[in-house]
């Protein structure tokens, strides 16, 4: 757009409302200052837009206003009775939407549905963000929600998807246009190469060891058991091999007992870069299921930004991300193949990645979506 007075390019300021849940991917949006649903609104605000966030907390946090840099967040507790908290959230959403130019709805099917109804009522365009296949979530299994979710995907002004396979899935719901791939970014101020010896000292790992590991949900549905099996296959050949693990796990989940398997539990977000820099090879486990096919693992970009050799299950977005290096991918149901690829990466330590994007890059792509909507209205 050109200013008639100055003849210079400028981006018009937008008023943006973000509707989301507060707890996601085992983190708290505001307490942990974590992830996509925090970073993209923050970067939009840093670019000059007026961004207001409204989130529903499923854990007791107390209703209130929280300032996160230039973004103002309001948090409402759902409460044990559910309906009172949900009603307050719906009422506040309807109040806020009257004073904005766009709604960016994220985190679950429920928030996209709410946003679409409000957007149609108050003539405010809605961008529905999918950081995962929401039909895999519990909410979409409730009566009518799945149908409303697909209706929302067809009726909102635009859809942002975390991966190309997820965008392709959305097209099967008869959504043909207005789909933008918006991959996860990286906090490049935190995730960067660090001195390996210092990081190993911090986590108590031997300096001379070969260390393989993963950080993220330790879950059979993600195929973590294949990493355990691959470790024991390689341990016979490489006695100095150690396995380092971090992340949440379901109750009853058992990690094999071995003196060279180290479990550091759930790390603070600021500790993850140091963890990754301990590793000689970082592994992203996944299966060919409804989660693995459509997700874009946040930790992939973080591993790359740290300059750590990466191995990943050959499913979904990872096949596209590593298309130039298919030898870094393993067959998702094959522990022996995972062991083979890890062994290859222990010898081939290449880690020159050129496809790491920052959260500022991601916000710029969303900003382009807002401008396209404005120009077409």
C-alpha positions as CSV (number, residue, x, y, z in Angstrom):
1,X,0.0,0.0,0.0
2,X,1.3,3.5,-0.9
3,X,0.9,6.6,1.2
4,X,-0.3,9.4,-1.1
5,X,1.6,12.0,0.9
6,X,5.0,10.3,1.3
7,X,5.0,7.6,-1.4
8,X,6.6,5.1,0.9
9,X,5.5,1.5,1.7
10,X,3.9,0.9,5.0
11,X,1.8,-1.8,6.7
12,X,-1.5,-0.7,8.2
13,X,-1.9,-1.4,12.0
14,X,-4.4,-4.1,12.8
15,X,-6.3,-4.8,16.0
16,X,-6.1,-8.6,16.6
17,X,-7.9,-10.7,19.1
18,X,-6.4,-14.1,20.0
19,X,-8.7,-16.8,21.3
20,X,-7.1,-19.9,22.8
21,X,-6.8,-22.3,25.7
22,X,-4.1,-21.5,28.2
23,X,-2.6,-25.0,28.7
24,X,-1.3,-26.9,25.7
25,X,1.5,-29.3,24.8
26,X,2.1,-29.9,28.6
27,X,3.0,-26.2,29.0
28,X,1.2,-23.1,30.3
29,X,1.0,-20.2,27.7
30,X,1.5,-17.5,30.3
31,X,3.3,-19.1,33.2
32,X,5.9,-20.7,30.9
33,X,5.8,-18.0,28.3
34,X,6.0,-20.8,25.8
35,X,5.4,-21.7,22.2
36,X,3.5,-20.8,19.1
37,X,0.4,-19.4,20.8
38,X,2.5,-17.0,22.7
39,X,5.3,-16.2,20.3
40,X,3.4,-15.3,17.2
41,X,1.0,-12.8,18.9
42,X,4.1,-11.3,20.6
43,X,5.9,-10.9,17.3
44,X,2.8,-9.3,15.7
45,X,2.7,-6.8,18.5
46,X,6.4,-6.0,18.1
47,X,5.6,-5.3,14.5
48,X,3.2,-2.5,15.6
49,X,-0.1,-4.3,15.7
50,X,-2.5,-4.0,18.7
51,X,-2.8,-7.6,20.0
52,X,-5.2,-8.7,22.8
53,X,-5.3,-12.3,24.0
54,X,-8.1,-14.1,25.8
55,X,-7.4,-17.6,27.1
56,X,-9.4,-20.2,29.0
57,X,-7.5,-22.0,31.8
58,X,-8.3,-25.6,32.5
59,X,-6.1,-25.4,35.7
60,X,-6.9,-22.9,38.5
61,X,-4.9,-19.8,37.9
62,X,-7.4,-17.1,38.9
63,X,-9.1,-14.7,36.5
64,X,-7.0,-11.7,35.7
65,X,-5.0,-9.6,33.2
66,X,-1.4,-10.4,32.4
67,X,1.0,-8.2,30.5
68,X,3.4,-10.1,28.3
69,X,5.5,-7.4,26.7
70,X,3.3,-5.5,24.3
71,X,0.5,-8.1,24.4
72,X,-2.3,-7.9,27.0
73,X,-3.7,-11.3,28.0
74,X,-6.9,-12.0,29.9
75,X,-7.2,-15.4,31.6
76,X,-10.5,-17.0,32.7
77,X,-10.6,-20.2,34.8
78,X,-13.0,-22.8,33.5
79,X,-13.6,-23.9,37.2
80,X,-14.7,-27.4,38.3
81,X,-18.4,-26.6,37.3
82,X,-17.2,-25.8,33.8
83,X,-20.3,-23.8,32.7
84,X,-19.8,-20.7,34.8
85,X,-16.2,-20.2,33.5
86,X,-17.1,-21.1,30.0
87,X,-20.0,-18.6,30.0
88,X,-17.6,-15.9,31.2
89,X,-15.2,-16.7,28.4
90,X,-18.0,-16.6,25.8
91,X,-19.3,-13.3,27.1
92,X,-15.9,-11.7,27.3
93,X,-15.1,-13.0,23.7
94,X,-18.3,-11.3,22.4
95,X,-17.4,-8.0,24.2
96,X,-13.8,-7.9,22.8
97,X,-14.6,-8.9,19.2
98,X,-16.6,-5.7,18.7
99,X,-13.4,-3.7,18.8
100,X,-11.0,-5.7,16.6
101,X,-10.2,-6.1,13.0
102,X,-9.3,-9.8,13.1
103,X,-9.6,-12.9,15.2
104,X,-6.8,-15.5,15.3
105,X,-8.3,-18.6,16.9
106,X,-6.0,-21.4,18.0
107,X,-5.3,-24.4,20.2
108,X,-8.4,-26.6,19.6
109,X,-11.5,-27.0,17.5
110,X,-13.6,-25.3,20.2
111,X,-11.9,-21.9,19.8
112,X,-12.2,-21.9,16.1
113,X,-15.9,-22.7,16.3
114,X,-16.5,-19.9,18.8
115,X,-14.5,-17.4,16.7
116,X,-16.4,-18.3,13.5
117,X,-19.8,-17.8,15.1
118,X,-18.6,-14.4,16.6
119,X,-16.9,-13.4,13.4
120,X,-20.0,-14.0,11.3
121,X,-22.2,-12.1,13.8
122,X,-20.0,-9.1,14.1
123,X,-18.5,-9.2,10.6
124,X,-14.9,-9.7,11.8
125,X,-12.7,-12.0,9.7
126,X,-11.4,-15.1,11.4
127,X,-8.1,-16.9,10.8
128,X,-8.2,-20.4,12.3
129,X,-4.8,-21.7,13.3
130,X,-4.1,-25.5,13.3
131,X,-0.9,-26.4,15.1
132,X,-2.0,-30.0,15.0
133,X,-4.7,-32.3,13.7
134,X,-7.5,-31.2,16.0
135,X,-9.7,-34.1,15.1
136,X,-7.1,-36.2,17.0
137,X,-8.0,-34.2,20.2
138,X,-10.7,-35.2,22.7
139,X,-12.9,-32.2,22.0
140,X,-13.5,-33.2,18.4
141,X,-14.8,-36.6,19.5
142,X,-17.7,-35.0,21.3
143,X,-21.2,-35.0,19.6
144,X,-21.6,-32.3,16.9
145,X,-18.1,-30.8,17.5
146,X,-16.5,-32.6,14.7
147,X,-19.1,-31.4,12.2
148,X,-18.9,-27.9,13.5
149,X,-15.1,-28.0,13.3
150,X,-15.2,-28.9,9.6
151,X,-17.9,-26.3,9.0
152,X,-15.6,-23.7,10.7
153,X,-12.7,-24.7,8.4
154,X,-14.8,-24.1,5.4
155,X,-16.4,-20.8,6.6
156,X,-13.6,-18.9,8.2
157,X,-11.7,-16.3,6.1
158,X,-8.3,-18.2,6.3
159,X,-6.7,-21.2,7.8
160,X,-3.1,-21.4,9.0
161,X,-1.6,-24.9,9.2
162,X,1.6,-26.0,10.9
163,X,2.5,-28.4,8.2
164,X,1.9,-29.2,4.5
165,X,0.3,-32.6,5.2
166,X,-2.1,-30.9,7.6
167,X,-2.9,-28.3,4.9
168,X,-3.6,-31.2,2.5
169,X,-6.0,-32.8,5.0
170,X,-7.9,-29.5,5.4
171,X,-8.4,-29.5,1.6
172,X,-10.2,-32.8,1.8
173,X,-12.9,-31.0,3.9
174,X,-13.8,-28.9,0.8
175,X,-11.6,-26.0,1.7
176,X,-9.8,-25.0,-1.5
177,X,-8.4,-21.5,-0.9
178,X,-7.1,-19.4,1.9
179,X,-4.8,-22.0,3.4
180,X,-1.4,-20.9,4.5
181,X,1.4,-23.1,5.9
182,X,2.7,-21.5,9.1
183,X,5.4,-23.7,10.5
184,X,6.6,-23.4,14.1
185,X,9.4,-21.0,14.6
186,X,12.3,-21.0,17.1
187,X,13.5,-18.7,19.8
188,X,16.9,-18.0,18.2
189,X,18.0,-16.0,21.2
190,X,17.8,-19.2,23.3
191,X,18.4,-22.1,20.9
192,X,21.9,-21.8,19.5
193,X,25.2,-23.8,19.6
194,X,26.8,-23.9,23.1
195,X,30.0,-25.4,24.5
196,X,29.3,-29.2,24.7
197,X,31.7,-29.7,27.6
198,X,29.9,-27.1,29.8
199,X,26.5,-28.5,28.9
200,X,27.6,-32.1,29.7
201,X,28.9,-30.9,33.0
202,X,25.6,-29.3,33.8
203,X,23.7,-32.5,33.2
204,X,26.3,-34.9,34.7
205,X,27.2,-36.7,31.4
206,X,30.7,-38.0,30.8
207,X,32.7,-35.8,28.5
208,X,34.0,-38.8,26.4
209,X,30.7,-40.5,26.0
210,X,28.6,-40.7,22.8
211,X,25.2,-39.3,23.8
212,X,22.0,-39.8,21.9
213,X,18.7,-38.4,23.3
214,X,15.3,-36.8,22.9
215,X,13.3,-34.1,24.6
216,X,9.6,-34.2,24.4
217,X,6.6,-36.4,25.3
218,X,7.9,-39.8,26.2
219,X,4.9,-41.8,24.9
220,X,4.4,-45.1,23.1
221,X,2.0,-43.3,20.8
222,X,5.0,-41.3,19.6
223,X,7.1,-44.5,19.2
224,X,9.6,-43.8,22.1
225,X,9.9,-47.6,22.7
226,X,11.7,-47.8,19.3
227,X,14.4,-45.5,20.7
228,X,14.9,-47.7,23.7
229,X,15.2,-50.8,21.5
230,X,17.6,-49.0,19.1
231,X,19.7,-47.9,22.1
232,X,20.2,-51.5,23.3
233,X,21.0,-52.7,19.8
234,X,23.7,-50.1,19.5
235,X,25.0,-50.5,23.1
236,X,26.5,-53.9,22.3
237,X,28.6,-52.3,19.6
238,X,29.4,-49.0,21.3
239,X,29.9,-49.4,25.1
240,X,30.4,-45.7,25.6
241,X,26.9,-44.9,24.2
242,X,24.5,-43.1,26.6
243,X,20.8,-42.2,26.2
244,X,19.6,-38.9,27.6
245,X,15.8,-38.3,28.1
246,X,13.7,-35.3,29.0
247,X,10.0,-34.7,28.9
248,X,6.6,-35.5,30.4
249,X,5.2,-39.0,30.4
250,X,2.0,-40.7,31.2
251,X,1.4,-42.3,34.6
252,X,2.7,-45.8,34.6
253,X,5.1,-45.3,31.7
254,X,8.3,-47.2,32.4
255,X,11.8,-46.2,31.2
256,X,14.2,-49.2,31.0
257,X,16.7,-49.4,33.9
258,X,20.2,-49.1,32.7
259,X,23.1,-47.1,34.2
260,X,23.7,-45.4,30.9
261,X,20.1,-44.2,30.4
262,X,19.6,-40.8,32.1
263,X,16.2,-39.3,32.7
264,X,16.2,-35.7,33.7
265,X,12.4,-35.3,33.9
266,X,10.5,-32.3,32.7
267,X,12.8,-29.3,32.1
268,X,12.2,-25.7,32.3
269,X,12.0,-24.2,28.8
270,X,15.2,-22.2,29.3
271,X,17.0,-25.5,30.2
272,X,16.2,-27.2,26.9
273,X,18.9,-25.5,24.7
274,X,21.6,-26.8,27.2
275,X,20.0,-30.3,27.1
276,X,20.1,-30.4,23.3
277,X,23.7,-29.2,23.2
278,X,24.8,-32.2,25.3
279,X,23.8,-34.5,22.4
280,X,25.8,-36.0,19.6
281,X,22.6,-37.1,17.9
282,X,19.1,-35.9,18.7
283,X,16.1,-38.1,17.8
284,X,12.5,-37.2,17.0
285,X,10.3,-40.3,17.5
286,X,6.9,-40.6,15.8
287,X,4.6,-43.1,14.3
288,X,2.5,-43.2,11.2
289,X,-0.6,-42.3,13.0
290,X,-3.1,-39.4,13.1
291,X,-0.7,-37.4,15.2
292,X,2.6,-38.2,13.5
293,X,1.2,-37.7,10.0
294,X,0.2,-34.1,10.5
295,X,2.3,-32.6,13.3
296,X,5.4,-30.4,12.9
297,X,7.6,-31.2,15.9
298,X,8.6,-28.0,17.7
299,X,11.8,-29.6,18.7
300,X,12.9,-30.1,15.1
301,X,13.7,-26.4,14.6
302,X,15.2,-26.1,18.0
303,X,17.6,-29.0,17.4
304,X,18.6,-27.5,14.1
305,X,19.1,-24.0,15.6
306,X,21.5,-25.6,18.1
307,X,23.5,-27.2,15.3
308,X,22.9,-30.8,16.6
309,X,22.8,-33.8,14.2
310,X,19.2,-34.8,13.8
311,X,17.5,-38.2,13.2
312,X,13.7,-38.3,12.7
313,X,10.9,-40.7,11.9
314,X,10.1,-40.6,8.2
315,X,6.5,-39.4,8.6
316,X,4.5,-36.3,7.7
317,X,6.3,-32.9,7.8
318,X,9.7,-34.4,8.7
319,X,9.9,-36.1,5.3
320,X,9.5,-32.7,3.7
321,X,11.8,-30.9,6.1
322,X,14.6,-33.4,5.5
323,X,13.9,-34.2,1.9
324,X,17.4,-33.3,0.9
325,X,18.8,-35.8,3.4
326,X,16.6,-38.8,3.4
327,X,19.4,-40.8,5.1
328,X,18.6,-38.9,8.3
329,X,15.1,-40.5,8.4
330,X,14.2,-43.9,9.8
331,X,11.2,-46.2,9.2
332,X,8.8,-45.3,12.0
333,X,8.0,-48.8,13.0
334,X,11.5,-50.3,12.7
335,X,13.8,-50.2,15.7
336,X,16.6,-51.8,13.8
337,X,16.4,-49.1,11.1
338,X,16.4,-46.4,13.8
339,X,19.6,-48.0,15.2
340,X,21.1,-48.0,11.7
341,X,20.4,-44.3,11.1
342,X,21.7,-43.3,14.5
343,X,24.9,-45.1,13.8
344,X,25.2,-43.3,10.5
345,X,24.7,-40.0,12.2
346,X,27.2,-40.7,14.9
347,X,29.7,-40.9,12.0
348,X,28.2,-38.2,9.9
349,X,27.9,-35.2,12.2
350,X,26.7,-32.7,9.5
351,X,24.4,-30.1,11.0
352,X,24.4,-27.3,8.5
353,X,20.6,-26.6,8.3
354,X,19.2,-23.8,6.1
355,X,15.5,-24.1,6.8
356,X,15.2,-22.8,10.4
357,X,12.7,-20.1,10.8
358,X,12.3,-17.7,13.7
359,X,9.0,-16.7,15.3
360,X,9.4,-13.3,13.7
361,X,9.5,-15.0,10.3
362,X,6.3,-16.9,11.2
363,X,4.6,-13.7,12.3
364,X,5.5,-12.1,9.0
365,X,3.7,-14.9,7.1
366,X,0.6,-14.4,9.3
367,X,0.8,-10.6,8.7
368,X,0.7,-11.3,4.9
369,X,-2.5,-13.4,5.5
370,X,-4.1,-10.4,7.3
371,X,-3.2,-8.1,4.4
372,X,-4.6,-10.5,1.8
373,X,-7.9,-10.6,3.7
374,X,-8.0,-6.8,4.0
375,X,-7.4,-6.4,0.3
376,X,-10.1,-8.9,-0.7
377,X,-12.8,-7.5,1.5
